[in-house]
Amino acid sequence: MKNYVTQKGDTFSSLARQFKLKNEGILKTYHNLHCPPEDVMQEPVPGKTIFIPEDPHLMAEETESQNISVSFQQESTEDDAVSEENSTEETPNEEQSSETAEEPTNKEEKKDKKEDSGSSPHEGKYFIVQKGTVQCNQGFKFPKFKVTSHQKHYWNDGEGQADYLAVTEDDLQLDPAAQPFGQCKLKPTSGGYLPCAYAPAGKWQKTYEKVKVMGKSCLTEISELMCSTGGKITILKHGQQSEVGKSQVAKANTQEQQVYNPVVDFDEFKEDTKGTDELYYS
């Protein structure tokens, strides 16, 4: 944690850029979570100290050559990158690998995606999975999702682990279910803030309508949800960072991986990981 004394003209947005944080909501929530009640701010006050997070997960993400998370900018080099032509229109193929999960599943959708290239606000954003976390601009804690809209499609996981269930516009439940954001800044009292009374106002907004699961649009990092109490809920972590299953290791191109990490014998690595349920890049 860093301390920063605010100057005239500082905003949460400008400070988030200055300290290379993912967005201003993270900075505001982090400061208000760690500061004394009297120092809670909606905008920086000149001369006041703001707490700056140093957690790498809260920093702006950089492109990594070994990051296999699903991104709209990612392009597959595998021969099986094209989904089966008989896939249901606007519905992801549950059998496809993580490398191609972002691709539309028929020719018509691929044409639409090409026409929209460079103009969609979802370009370069990640899909959200169940273990992703959210934040409320009026809360202090960061709950995970609880997917209830389906049990069918998984992002970046071919083995059906619940943590990787695709989150859709209808997934409004959070974990924990009770008081998911801790206390609510919209409910101040002399004894402190009252507990969160989470009450979603309708479905998630700013969803990616071209990719659906059972007719429901999928969430990306820019999706938002309003709470009837007055808070605005946004995505904190998409949930896919730097993780790979054994099926992806088995399908990986050995020569390509040797270029990324020449000190590792990748064929030997494949043999060593057979039977391992899950792997993590360090």
Backbone as CSV, one residue per row, in Angstrom:
resi,resn,N_x,N_y,N_z,CA_x,CA_y,CA_z,C_x,C_y,C_z
1,MET,0.838,-1.191,0.000,0.000,0.000,0.000,0.881,1.252,0.000
2,LYS,0.553,2.195,-0.898,1.247,3.466,-0.934,0.355,4.571,-0.362
3,ASN,0.980,5.626,0.129,0.257,6.813,0.568,0.543,7.948,-0.407
4,TYR,-0.494,8.704,-0.760,-0.333,9.824,-1.678,-1.150,11.002,-1.173
5,VAL,-0.513,12.158,-1.050,-1.212,13.378,-0.628,-1.759,14.056,-1.877
6,THR,-3.068,14.195,-1.935,-3.711,14.706,-3.144,-3.396,16.175,-3.379
7,GLN,-3.303,16.529,-4.649,-3.049,17.900,-5.077,-4.294,18.474,-5.748
8,LYS,-4.320,19.772,-5.890,-5.441,20.428,-6.566,-5.522,19.929,-8.004
9,GLY,-6.696,19.561,-8.416,-6.898,19.062,-9.781,-6.864,17.554,-9.895
10,ASP,-6.418,16.859,-8.845,-6.425,15.394,-8.870,-7.843,14.847,-8.894
11,THR,-8.059,13.806,-9.657,-9.312,13.059,-9.648,-8.974,11.581,-9.488
12,PHE,-9.974,10.780,-9.132,-9.713,9.344,-9.028,-9.288,8.773,-10.387
13,SER,-9.856,9.344,-11.449,-9.507,8.868,-12.789,-8.052,9.180,-13.122
14,SER,-7.613,10.418,-12.842,-6.236,10.793,-13.164,-5.235,10.037,-12.286
15,LEU,-5.599,9.800,-11.022,-4.700,9.077,-10.132,-4.610,7.599,-10.516
16,ALA,-5.739,7.026,-10.977,-5.717,5.630,-11.423,-4.766,5.469,-12.609
17,ARG,-4.785,6.447,-13.517,-3.848,6.386,-14.648,-2.413,6.591,-14.185
18,GLN,-2.220,7.536,-13.261,-0.877,7.834,-12.770,-0.226,6.629,-12.108
19,PHE,-1.017,5.879,-11.323,-0.468,4.732,-10.607,-0.734,3.416,-11.331
20,LYS,-1.198,3.511,-12.599,-1.367,2.362,-13.488,-2.321,1.322,-12.913
21,LEU,-3.435,1.800,-12.348,-4.474,0.902,-11.853,-5.472,0.607,-12.960
22,LYS,-6.234,-0.444,-12.780,-7.153,-0.878,-13.835,-8.216,0.175,-14.139
23,ASN,-8.797,0.770,-13.101,-9.765,1.840,-13.311,-9.942,2.645,-12.023
24,GLU,-10.642,3.761,-12.132,-10.796,4.653,-10.988,-11.648,4.028,-9.885
25,GLY,-12.588,3.136,-10.252,-13.430,2.497,-9.245,-12.628,1.667,-8.261
26,ILE,-11.574,1.010,-8.772,-10.721,0.201,-7.899,-10.024,1.090,-6.878
27,LEU,-9.489,2.229,-7.335,-8.783,3.141,-6.431,-9.725,3.693,-5.370
28,LYS,-10.906,4.142,-5.802,-11.863,4.725,-4.859,-12.304,3.692,-3.827
29,THR,-12.637,2.493,-4.301,-13.094,1.446,-3.389,-11.991,1.030,-2.420
30,TYR,-10.766,0.892,-2.934,-9.651,0.473,-2.081,-9.385,1.514,-0.993
31,HIS,-9.338,2.789,-1.388,-9.087,3.842,-0.386,-10.181,3.863,0.665
32,ASN,-11.436,3.863,0.222,-12.550,3.961,1.158,-12.662,2.737,2.057
33,LEU,-12.122,1.609,1.592,-12.135,0.393,2.394,-11.092,0.449,3.511
34,HIS,-9.949,1.103,3.262,-8.842,1.079,4.209,-8.697,2.358,5.042
35,CYS,-9.389,3.420,4.652,-9.224,4.687,5.367,-10.179,4.775,6.557
36,PRO,-9.910,5.696,7.508,-10.859,5.946,8.597,-12.180,6.472,8.025
37,PRO,-13.297,6.275,8.710,-14.604,6.714,8.192,-14.640,8.187,7.800
38,GLU,-13.911,9.029,8.540,-13.965,10.461,8.237,-13.210,10.828,6.963
39,ASP,-12.393,9.896,6.424,-11.620,10.184,5.213,-12.213,9.552,3.963
40,VAL,-13.414,8.971,4.071,-14.076,8.406,2.892,-14.366,9.533,1.901
41,MET,-14.037,9.329,0.643,-14.184,10.371,-0.380,-14.947,9.866,-1.594
42,GLN,-15.725,10.736,-2.176,-16.320,10.481,-3.485,-15.424,11.051,-4.582
43,GLU,-14.681,12.123,-4.259,-13.660,12.684,-5.121,-12.499,13.126,-4.229
44,PRO,-11.258,13.103,-4.737,-10.111,13.486,-3.914,-10.222,14.904,-3.368
45,VAL,-9.841,15.074,-2.112,-9.820,16.385,-1.459,-8.362,16.816,-1.331
46,PRO,-7.979,17.975,-1.914,-6.585,18.414,-1.851,-6.065,18.437,-0.418
47,GLY,-4.861,17.886,-0.228,-4.241,17.861,1.087,-4.520,16.609,1.887
48,LYS,-5.514,15.812,1.447,-5.848,14.567,2.140,-4.985,13.420,1.600
49,THR,-4.738,12.435,2.454,-3.948,11.271,2.047,-4.860,10.194,1.460
50,ILE,-4.462,9.674,0.308,-5.202,8.587,-0.343,-4.327,7.335,-0.313
51,PHE,-4.958,6.202,-0.024,-4.249,4.923,-0.001,-4.274,4.311,-1.396
52,ILE,-3.104,3.956,-1.915,-2.956,3.413,-3.269,-2.610,1.928,-3.191
53,PRO,-3.405,1.038,-3.832,-3.099,-0.403,-3.784,-1.883,-0.748,-4.622
54,GLU,-1.179,-1.811,-4.229,-0.045,-2.312,-5.000,-0.242,-3.763,-5.420
55,ASP,-1.449,-4.290,-5.215,-1.757,-5.662,-5.613,-1.694,-5.766,-7.142
56,PRO,-0.862,-6.664,-7.700,-0.760,-6.797,-9.162,-2.085,-7.077,-9.842
57,HIS,-3.016,-7.732,-9.137,-4.305,-8.051,-9.744,-5.158,-6.801,-9.963
58,LEU,-4.823,-5.712,-9.285,-5.594,-4.478,-9.434,-4.943,-3.514,-10.414
59,MET,-3.776,-3.887,-10.924,-3.072,-3.023,-11.862,-3.609,-3.241,-13.271
60,ALA,-3.353,-2.255,-14.142,-3.761,-2.379,-15.540,-3.068,-3.581,-16.142
61,GLU,-3.807,-4.416,-16.846,-3.264,-5.646,-17.381,-2.382,-5.372,-18.581
62,GLU,-1.249,-6.091,-18.653,-0.347,-5.992,-19.782,-0.424,-7.280,-20.587
63,THR,-0.172,-7.153,-21.874,-0.206,-8.326,-22.741,0.962,-9.237,-22.427
64,GLU,0.697,-10.521,-22.194,1.726,-11.500,-21.917,1.672,-12.590,-22.978
65,SER,2.827,-12.985,-23.470,2.858,-13.968,-24.544,2.326,-15.308,-24.112
66,GLN,2.350,-15.598,-22.785,1.897,-16.901,-22.329,0.513,-16.844,-21.700
67,ASN,-0.185,-15.730,-21.799,-1.513,-15.621,-21.208,-2.515,-16.260,-22.149
68,ILE,-3.110,-17.353,-21.748,-4.038,-18.061,-22.625,-5.487,-17.730,-22.302
69,SER,-5.766,-16.664,-21.534,-7.127,-16.265,-21.211,-7.851,-15.840,-22.476
70,VAL,-9.178,-15.958,-22.458,-9.982,-15.686,-23.640,-10.101,-14.194,-23.859
71,SER,-9.677,-13.689,-25.024,-9.748,-12.268,-25.359,-10.256,-12.138,-26.775
72,PHE,-10.986,-11.053,-27.073,-11.492,-10.853,-28.418,-10.366,-10.531,-29.395
73,GLN,-9.199,-10.077,-28.910,-8.097,-9.763,-29.793,-7.258,-10.996,-30.098
74,GLN,-7.491,-12.095,-29.346,-6.688,-13.308,-29.484,-7.036,-14.006,-30.793
75,GLU,-6.031,-14.499,-31.516,-6.253,-15.240,-32.746,-5.610,-16.612,-32.615
76,SER,-6.351,-17.648,-32.940,-5.835,-19.013,-32.806,-4.955,-19.375,-33.990
77,THR,-3.908,-20.157,-33.710,-3.056,-20.677,-34.781,-3.263,-22.171,-34.963
78,GLU,-4.250,-22.727,-34.255,-4.541,-24.159,-34.344,-5.374,-24.451,-35.587
79,ASP,-5.253,-25.658,-36.149,-6.046,-26.035,-37.312,-7.521,-26.101,-37.000
80,ASP,-7.857,-26.359,-35.716,-9.274,-26.488,-35.360,-9.858,-25.182,-34.867
81,ALA,-9.273,-24.032,-35.292,-9.733,-22.732,-34.792,-11.146,-22.405,-35.251
82,VAL,-11.572,-22.959,-36.399,-12.914,-22.655,-36.904,-13.924,-23.601,-36.288
83,SER,-14.964,-23.067,-35.665,-15.987,-23.880,-35.021,-16.797,-24.633,-36.060
84,GLU,-17.485,-25.696,-35.645,-18.299,-26.479,-36.551,-19.412,-25.628,-37.136
85,GLU,-19.647,-25.770,-38.454,-20.601,-24.916,-39.141,-22.033,-25.158,-38.699
86,ASN,-22.299,-26.305,-38.103,-23.672,-26.605,-37.701,-23.963,-26.166,-36.283
87,SER,-23.127,-25.325,-35.696,-23.393,-24.826,-34.348,-24.619,-23.944,-34.364
88,THR,-25.331,-23.880,-33.252,-26.529,-23.056,-33.153,-26.149,-21.597,-33.286
89,GLU,-26.906,-20.804,-34.035,-26.599,-19.394,-34.265,-26.553,-18.630,-32.956
90,GLU,-25.515,-17.828,-32.790,-25.302,-16.953,-31.630,-25.189,-17.731,-30.331
91,THR,-24.747,-18.990,-30.383,-24.547,-19.785,-29.163,-23.164,-20.404,-29.188
92,PRO,-22.319,-20.195,-28.148,-20.972,-20.779,-28.149,-21.019,-22.295,-28.184
93,ASN,-20.023,-22.902,-28.803,-19.913,-24.349,-28.872,-19.298,-24.864,-27.583
94,GLU,-20.054,-25.653,-26.832,-19.580,-26.127,-25.536,-18.369,-27.048,-25.659
95,GLU,-18.105,-27.604,-26.853,-17.014,-28.543,-27.023,-15.713,-27.860,-27.432
96,GLN,-15.759,-26.561,-27.838,-14.590,-25.919,-28.389,-13.569,-25.607,-27.307
97,SER,-12.286,-25.495,-27.697,-11.209,-25.236,-26.753,-11.165,-23.776,-26.393
98,SER,-10.399,-23.450,-25.341,-10.335,-22.080,-24.866,-9.720,-21.147,-25.889
99,GLU,-8.837,-21.650,-26.753,-8.184,-20.788,-27.725,-9.165,-20.193,-28.722
100,THR,-10.325,-20.836,-28.931,-11.274,-20.347,-29.924,-12.605,-19.940,-29.306
101,ALA,-12.669,-19.850,-28.005,-13.948,-19.561,-27.366,-14.494,-18.204,-27.733
102,GLU,-13.595,-17.256,-28.119,-14.080,-15.931,-28.439,-14.617,-15.816,-29.853
103,GLU,-14.393,-16.844,-30.700,-14.818,-16.767,-32.078,-16.307,-17.080,-32.234
104,PRO,-17.054,-16.357,-33.092,-18.442,-16.718,-33.380,-18.499,-18.128,-33.927
105,THR,-19.639,-18.801,-33.755,-19.696,-20.224,-34.055,-20.323,-20.552,-35.402
106,ASN,-20.552,-19.580,-36.281,-20.937,-19.897,-37.646,-20.497,-18.773,-38.576
107,LYS,-20.606,-18.992,-39.885,-20.067,-18.056,-40.859,-20.733,-16.687,-40.783
108,GLU,-22.034,-16.673,-40.526,-22.744,-15.405,-40.471,-22.233,-14.553,-39.316
109,GLU,-22.033,-15.192,-38.150,-21.536,-14.462,-36.983,-20.123,-13.957,-37.241
110,LYS,-19.284,-14.766,-37.931,-17.922,-14.354,-38.209,-17.919,-13.127,-39.122
111,LYS,-18.851,-13.070,-40.040,-18.966,-11.909,-40.921,-19.353,-10.681,-40.120
112,ASP,-20.332,-10.843,-39.216,-20.758,-9.718,-38.375,-19.593,-9.216,-37.537
113,LYS,-18.797,-10.132,-36.984,-17.665,-9.737,-36.133,-16.641,-8.959,-36.936
114,LYS,-16.388,-9.372,-38.182,-15.428,-8.682,-39.016,-15.907,-7.276,-39.329
115,GLU,-17.194,-7.109,-39.601,-17.748,-5.795,-39.896,-17.647,-4.869,-38.696
116,ASP,-17.760,-5.449,-37.474,-17.741,-4.646,-36.265,-16.334,-4.398,-35.737
117,SER,-15.327,-4.999,-36.394,-13.961,-4.912,-35.882,-13.522,-3.473,-35.709
118,GLY,-12.990,-3.151,-34.531,-12.511,-1.814,-34.255,-13.567,-0.878,-33.730
119,SER,-14.848,-1.288,-33.758,-15.907,-0.386,-33.322,-16.624,-0.874,-32.074
120,SER,-16.521,-2.156,-31.751,-17.227,-2.685,-30.588,-16.492,-2.329,-29.306
121,PRO,-17.212,-1.828,-28.284,-16.565,-1.527,-26.996,-16.073,-2.791,-26.294
122,HIS,-16.520,-3.961,-26.742,-16.097,-5.222,-26.133,-14.778,-5.733,-26.709
123,GLU,-14.273,-5.092,-27.767,-13.040,-5.564,-28.394,-11.886,-5.531,-27.395
124,GLY,-11.177,-6.652,-27.282,-10.049,-6.732,-26.362,-10.442,-7.003,-24.927
125,LYS,-11.729,-7.164,-24.651,-12.187,-7.418,-23.286,-12.351,-8.916,-23.065
126,TYR,-12.275,-9.335,-21.814,-12.381,-10.744,-21.461,-13.805,-11.116,-21.062
127,PHE,-14.190,-12.348,-21.386,-15.432,-12.885,-20.860,-15.283,-13.098,-19.349
128,ILE,-16.415,-13.123,-18.645,-16.405,-13.277,-17.190,-16.807,-14.695,-16.824
129,VAL,-16.085,-15.293,-15.864,-16.408,-16.628,-15.375,-16.859,-16.545,-13.918
130,GLN,-17.394,-17.666,-13.418,-18.015,-17.666,-12.089,-17.066,-17.189,-10.983
131,LYS,-15.780,-17.505,-11.087,-14.882,-17.086,-10.014,-14.387,-15.647,-10.176
132,GLY,-14.899,-14.949,-11.185,-14.613,-13.527,-11.307,-15.226,-12.762,-10.146
133,THR,-14.723,-11.570,-9.874,-15.218,-10.779,-8.751,-15.778,-9.448,-9.227
134,VAL,-16.656,-8.879,-8.414,-17.297,-7.604,-8.739,-17.067,-6.598,-7.611
135,GLN,-17.300,-5.331,-7.940,-17.177,-4.272,-6.949,-18.374,-3.334,-7.076
136,CYS,-18.755,-2.732,-5.971,-19.825,-1.726,-5.961,-19.209,-0.408,-5.518
137,ASN,-19.547,0.685,-6.196,-18.955,1.970,-5.833,-19.464,2.491,-4.494
138,GLN,-20.399,1.766,-3.867,-20.875,2.154,-2.541,-20.570,1.088,-1.490
139,GLY,-19.782,0.072,-1.873,-19.498,-1.026,-0.949,-18.025,-1.147,-0.629
140,PHE,-17.685,-2.160,0.164,-16.319,-2.323,0.643,-15.734,-3.714,0.382
141,LYS,-16.551,-4.679,-0.037,-16.059,-6.035,-0.276,-16.268,-6.414,-1.732
142,PHE,-15.630,-7.521,-2.146,-15.601,-7.906,-3.553,-16.048,-9.363,-3.724
143,PRO,-17.345,-9.596,-3.840,-17.858,-10.973,-3.941,-17.631,-11.600,-5.314
144,LYS,-17.783,-12.930,-5.358,-17.710,-13.668,-6.608,-19.120,-13.860,-7.170
145,PHE,-19.185,-14.406,-8.378,-20.468,-14.712,-9.002,-20.985,-16.071,-8.535
146,LYS,-22.281,-16.260,-8.679,-22.923,-17.558,-8.506,-23.795,-17.775,-9.735
147,VAL,-23.299,-18.566,-10.684,-24.016,-18.762,-11.945,-25.210,-19.680,-11.737
148,THR,-26.391,-19.201,-12.073,-27.625,-19.982,-11.946,-28.399,-20.065,-13.258
149,SER,-27.976,-19.305,-14.263,-28.737,-19.248,-15.516,-28.530,-20.481,-16.391
150,HIS,-27.455,-21.254,-16.126,-27.176,-22.456,-16.916,-26.081,-23.246,-16.221
151,GLN,-25.849,-24.465,-16.682,-24.721,-25.284,-16.241,-24.135,-25.952,-17.483
152,LYS,-23.959,-25.161,-18.538,-23.679,-25.732,-19.846,-22.352,-25.300,-20.468
153,HIS,-22.014,-24.010,-20.399,-20.845,-23.523,-21.127,-19.793,-22.974,-20.173
154,TYR,-18.514,-23.313,-20.484,-17.392,-22.891,-19.641,-16.382,-22.141,-20.499
155,TRP,-15.923,-21.006,-20.013,-14.875,-20.269,-20.719,-13.502,-20.782,-20.282
156,ASN,-12.653,-21.074,-21.277,-11.260,-21.413,-21.019,-11.102,-22.639,-20.126
157,ASP,-12.020,-23.583,-20.232,-11.921,-24.800,-19.429,-12.714,-25.897,-20.106
158,GLY,-12.030,-26.948,-20.527,-12.706,-28.045,-21.206,-13.118,-29.166,-20.287
159,GLU,-12.886,-29.003,-18.978,-13.134,-30.092,-18.047,-14.346,-29.852,-17.154
160,GLY,-15.078,-28.793,-17.440,-16.330,-28.562,-16.732,-16.207,-28.146,-15.286
161,GLN,-15.187,-27.382,-14.932,-15.061,-26.907,-13.569,-16.016,-25.730,-13.343
162,ALA,-16.759,-25.760,-12.265,-17.783,-24.752,-12.014,-17.217,-23.338,-11.972
163,ASP,-15.974,-23.187,-11.526,-15.367,-21.858,-11.451,-15.338,-21.156,-12.801
164,TYR,-15.373,-21.933,-13.897,-15.236,-21.355,-15.233,-16.563,-21.281,-15.998
165,LEU,-17.673,-21.452,-15.306,-18.969,-21.274,-15.958,-19.087,-19.861,-16.517
166,ALA,-19.591,-19.726,-17.729,-19.774,-18.416,-18.345,-20.872,-17.636,-17.622
167,VAL,-20.594,-16.406,-17.284,-21.578,-15.552,-16.599,-22.420,-14.839,-17.646
168,THR,-23.744,-14.867,-17.484,-24.648,-14.230,-18.432,-25.425,-13.090,-17.770
169,GLU,-26.209,-12.403,-18.595,-26.967,-11.242,-18.130,-27.958,-11.579,-17.016
170,ASP,-28.363,-12.851,-16.901,-29.343,-13.253,-15.894,-28.711,-13.693,-14.575
171,ASP,-27.382,-13.723,-14.508,-26.710,-14.201,-13.289,-26.553,-13.043,-12.299
172,LEU,-27.529,-12.929,-11.410,-27.581,-11.818,-10.466,-27.168,-12.223,-9.056
173,GLN,-27.039,-13.533,-8.800,-26.658,-13.971,-7.467,-25.145,-13.859,-7.272
174,LEU,-24.743,-13.526,-6.037,-23.331,-13.362,-5.707,-22.963,-14.272,-4.540
175,ASP,-21.680,-14.472,-4.361,-21.160,-15.311,-3.280,-20.150,-14.488,-2.474
176,PRO,-20.477,-14.145,-1.216,-21.612,-14.607,-0.420,-22.926,-13.930,-0.827
177,ALA,-24.041,-14.608,-0.548,-25.349,-14.083,-0.925,-25.808,-12.964,0.007
178,ALA,-25.482,-13.077,1.291,-25.908,-12.081,2.271,-24.860,-10.975,2.390
179,GLN,-25.284,-9.740,2.256,-24.416,-8.571,2.396,-23.133,-8.737,1.578
180,PRO,-23.246,-8.990,0.281,-22.059,-9.321,-0.521,-21.007,-8.215,-0.573
181,PHE,-21.416,-6.961,-0.421,-20.452,-5.861,-0.496,-20.105,-5.288,0.877
182,GLY,-20.440,-6.025,1.934,-20.094,-5.578,3.281,-21.024,-4.492,3.771
183,GLN,-20.474,-3.308,4.009,-21.280,-2.173,4.435,-21.584,-1.272,3.250
184,CYS,-22.618,-0.446,3.376,-23.058,0.419,2.279,-22.817,1.887,2.638
185,LYS,-22.083,2.587,1.794,-21.777,3.993,2.047,-22.998,4.897,1.890
186,LEU,-24.054,4.366,1.304,-25.286,5.149,1.173,-26.125,5.096,2.445
187,LYS,-25.650,4.343,3.447,-26.398,4.193,4.696,-25.522,4.545,5.900
188,PRO,-25.072,5.811,5.985,-24.233,6.206,7.120,-25.053,6.407,8.389
189,THR,-24.488,6.034,9.516,-25.102,6.301,10.812,-23.996,6.780,11.761
190,SER,-24.388,7.217,12.935,-23.403,7.676,13.913,-22.469,6.543,14.341
191,GLY,-22.936,5.329,14.195,-22.119,4.175,14.584,-21.399,3.522,13.427
192,GLY,-21.467,4.133,12.243,-20.826,3.558,11.059,-21.844,3.252,9.975
193,TYR,-21.389,2.653,8.897,-22.284,2.329,7.790,-23.094,1.075,8.091
194,LEU,-24.361,1.081,7.633,-25.219,-0.091,7.791,-24.835,-1.161,6.765
195,PRO,-25.226,-2.416,7.016,-24.872,-3.502,6.081,-25.488,-3.309,4.701
196,CYS,-24.818,-3.865,3.712,-25.297,-3.843,2.333,-26.626,-4.589,2.216
197,ALA,-27.557,-4.000,1.476,-28.832,-4.661,1.156,-28.891,-4.791,-0.363
198,TYR,-28.159,-5.755,-0.888,-28.023,-5.938,-2.334,-29.383,-6.206,-2.973
199,ALA,-29.752,-5.368,-3.946,-31.038,-5.501,-4.631,-30.856,-5.121,-6.092
200,PRO,-30.467,-6.075,-6.957,-30.211,-5.748,-8.363,-31.441,-5.181,-9.060
201,ALA,-31.208,-4.128,-9.843,-32.301,-3.472,-10.573,-32.287,-3.972,-12.019
202,GLY,-32.947,-5.088,-12.272,-32.984,-5.652,-13.612,-31.775,-6.514,-13.915
203,LYS,-31.510,-6.720,-15.207,-30.415,-7.577,-15.651,-29.120,-6.774,-15.788
204,TRP,-28.019,-7.505,-16.031,-26.752,-6.863,-16.335,-26.863,-6.097,-17.649
205,GLN,-26.222,-4.946,-17.711,-26.217,-4.119,-18.911,-24.820,-4.153,-19.551
206,LYS,-24.721,-3.621,-20.773,-23.470,-3.603,-21.547,-22.910,-5.015,-21.709
207,THR,-23.774,-5.954,-22.024,-23.356,-7.333,-22.278,-22.992,-7.497,-23.754
208,TYR,-22.327,-8.604,-24.072,-21.928,-8.854,-25.461,-23.031,-9.669,-26.140
209,GLU,-23.856,-8.989,-26.915,-25.057,-9.606,-27.450,-24.784,-10.603,-28.572
210,LYS,-23.609,-10.565,-29.165,-23.304,-11.493,-30.262,-22.912,-12.882,-29.764
211,VAL,-22.620,-13.004,-28.461,-22.260,-14.311,-27.897,-23.252,-14.631,-26.784
212,LYS,-24.007,-15.700,-26.967,-25.065,-16.053,-26.027,-24.918,-17.490,-25.545
213,VAL,-25.407,-17.739,-24.357,-25.529,-19.087,-23.812,-27.000,-19.304,-23.518
214,MET,-27.598,-20.239,-24.231,-29.027,-20.529,-24.070,-29.862,-19.258,-24.214
215,GLY,-29.480,-18.440,-25.205,-30.239,-17.227,-25.506,-29.936,-16.046,-24.604
216,LYS,-28.978,-16.176,-23.708,-28.653,-15.101,-22.758,-27.281,-14.521,-23.108
217,SER,-27.191,-13.205,-23.201,-25.947,-12.537,-23.568,-24.892,-12.711,-22.478
218,CYS,-23.631,-12.858,-22.910,-22.525,-13.060,-21.965,-21.947,-11.738,-21.480
219,LEU,-21.352,-11.774,-20.283,-20.725,-10.594,-19.693,-19.266,-10.490,-20.120
220,THR,-18.799,-9.247,-20.274,-17.374,-8.969,-20.439,-16.970,-7.962,-19.367
221,GLU,-15.726,-7.501,-19.425,-15.196,-6.618,-18.380,-15.891,-5.267,-18.290
222,ILE,-16.648,-4.864,-19.328,-17.294,-3.550,-19.283,-18.753,-3.632,-18.839
223,SER,-19.243,-4.832,-18.535,-20.646,-4.991,-18.145,-20.921,-4.320,-16.796
224,GLU,-22.153,-3.867,-16.609,-22.533,-3.132,-15.407,-23.895,-3.597,-14.903
225,LEU,-24.117,-3.387,-13.605,-25.399,-3.720,-12.978,-25.710,-2.647,-11.941
226,MET,-26.929,-2.140,-11.954,-27.333,-1.143,-10.967,-28.035,-1.819,-9.797
227,CYS,-27.793,-1.304,-8.601,-28.475,-1.773,-7.394,-29.601,-0.800,-7.072
228,SER,-30.742,-1.293,-6.676,-31.881,-0.441,-6.360,-31.579,0.520,-5.219
229,THR,-30.612,0.176,-4.383,-30.235,1.060,-3.282,-29.507,2.296,-3.790
230,GLY,-28.888,2.191,-4.972,-28.203,3.341,-5.546,-26.788,3.076,-5.990
231,GLY,-26.247,1.909,-5.718,-24.879,1.588,-6.098,-24.760,1.128,-7.539
232,LYS,-23.563,1.285,-8.088,-23.259,0.817,-9.443,-22.234,-0.309,-9.334
233,ILE,-22.579,-1.479,-9.861,-21.748,-2.674,-9.739,-21.020,-2.921,-11.059
234,THR,-19.705,-3.086,-10.976,-18.879,-3.320,-12.157,-17.955,-4.518,-11.924
235,ILE,-17.269,-4.938,-12.977,-16.381,-6.098,-12.901,-15.022,-5.675,-12.328
236,LEU,-14.562,-6.402,-11.318,-13.232,-6.162,-10.759,-12.211,-7.092,-11.398
237,LYS,-12.502,-8.399,-11.434,-11.612,-9.377,-12.055,-12.444,-10.319,-12.918
238,HIS,-11.953,-10.598,-14.128,-12.706,-11.484,-15.021,-12.589,-12.943,-14.615
239,GLY,-11.534,-13.319,-13.873,-11.431,-14.675,-13.338,-10.619,-15.648,-14.153
240,GLN,-9.991,-15.196,-15.253,-9.287,-16.129,-16.132,-7.768,-15.998,-16.106
241,GLN,-7.204,-15.173,-15.237,-5.784,-14.864,-15.322,-4.860,-16.067,-15.261
242,SER,-4.030,-16.193,-16.265,-2.837,-17.051,-16.272,-3.067,-18.455,-15.733
243,GLU,-4.160,-19.073,-16.108,-4.403,-20.437,-15.661,-4.647,-21.336,-16.871
244,VAL,-4.203,-22.556,-16.785,-4.331,-23.466,-17.911,-4.589,-24.880,-17.392
245,GLY,-5.471,-25.575,-18.061,-5.764,-26.950,-17.696,-4.871,-27.922,-18.453
246,LYS,-4.882,-29.180,-18.029,-4.001,-30.169,-18.653,-4.389,-30.412,-20.114
247,SER,-5.658,-30.207,-20.472,-6.060,-30.407,-21.864,-5.404,-29.383,-22.779
248,GLN,-5.238,-28.129,-22.277,-4.575,-27.114,-23.087,-3.087,-27.423,-23.245
249,VAL,-2.471,-27.970,-22.197,-1.057,-28.341,-22.279,-0.870,-29.426,-23.330
250,ALA,-1.758,-30.399,-23.334,-1.639,-31.514,-24.270,-1.766,-31.047,-25.722
251,LYS,-2.565,-29.995,-25.956,-2.787,-29.510,-27.313,-1.770,-28.459,-27.754
252,ALA,-0.983,-27.933,-26.837,-0.063,-26.839,-27.150,1.021,-27.298,-28.118
253,ASN,1.456,-26.373,-28.978,2.513,-26.648,-29.943,3.863,-26.571,-29.245
254,THR,4.613,-27.689,-29.264,5.884,-27.763,-28.534,6.897,-26.738,-29.039
255,GLN,7.045,-26.605,-30.355,8.026,-25.670,-30.905,7.702,-24.236,-30.508
256,GLU,6.437,-23.899,-30.543,6.029,-22.535,-30.173,6.319,-22.267,-28.702
257,GLN,6.022,-23.232,-27.837,6.256,-23.056,-26.409,7.751,-22.972,-26.093
258,GLN,8.581,-23.675,-26.868,10.025,-23.605,-26.644,10.559,-22.209,-26.951
259,VAL,9.921,-21.520,-27.906,10.318,-20.146,-28.206,10.017,-19.242,-27.022
260,TYR,8.822,-19.439,-26.398,8.432,-18.627,-25.249,9.327,-18.889,-24.036
261,ASN,9.674,-20.163,-23.833,10.434,-20.532,-22.636,11.465,-21.598,-23.017
262,PRO,12.607,-21.189,-23.573,13.583,-22.157,-24.103,14.249,-23.022,-23.040
263,VAL,14.168,-22.650,-21.777,14.834,-23.440,-20.734,14.007,-24.648,-20.313
264,VAL,12.760,-24.738,-20.789,11.881,-25.845,-20.408,11.761,-26.834,-21.558
265,ASP,11.952,-28.105,-21.273,11.704,-29.167,-22.249,10.199,-29.413,-22.243
266,PHE,9.496,-28.853,-23.227,8.039,-28.872,-23.183,7.464,-30.269,-23.373
267,ASP,8.114,-31.122,-24.177,7.631,-32.498,-24.323,7.701,-33.240,-22.985
268,GLU,8.777,-33.011,-22.255,8.907,-33.623,-20.931,7.872,-33.046,-19.970
269,PHE,7.625,-31.729,-20.119,6.624,-31.068,-19.284,5.240,-31.671,-19.520
270,LYS,4.911,-31.976,-20.774,3.624,-32.595,-21.096,3.473,-33.937,-20.381
271,GLU,4.551,-34.732,-20.425,4.505,-36.042,-19.776,4.321,-35.908,-18.273
272,ASP,5.010,-34.932,-17.685,4.945,-34.739,-16.234,3.565,-34.294,-15.771
273,THR,2.827,-33.620,-16.666,1.534,-33.064,-16.256,0.365,-33.984,-16.546
274,LYS,0.610,-35.136,-17.149,-0.487,-36.071,-17.390,-1.063,-36.528,-16.057
275,GLY,-2.373,-36.401,-15.946,-3.038,-36.798,-14.715,-3.171,-35.659,-13.723
276,THR,-2.554,-34.516,-14.020,-2.690,-33.353,-13.138,-3.988,-32.641,-13.452
277,ASP,-4.748,-32.299,-12.430,-6.054,-31.686,-12.645,-5.947,-30.258,-13.134
278,GLU,-4.992,-29.490,-12.609,-4.914,-28.087,-12.993,-3.496,-27.591,-12.834
279,LEU,-3.071,-26.695,-13.731,-1.719,-26.157,-13.686,-1.777,-24.662,-13.605
280,TYR,-0.711,-24.060,-13.118,-0.649,-22.614,-13.021,0.694,-22.137,-13.552
281,TYR,0.651,-21.080,-14.394,1.904,-20.449,-14.772,2.393,-19.584,-13.625
282,SER,3.676,-19.598,-13.351,4.209,-18.744,-12.297,4.555,-17.384,-12.863
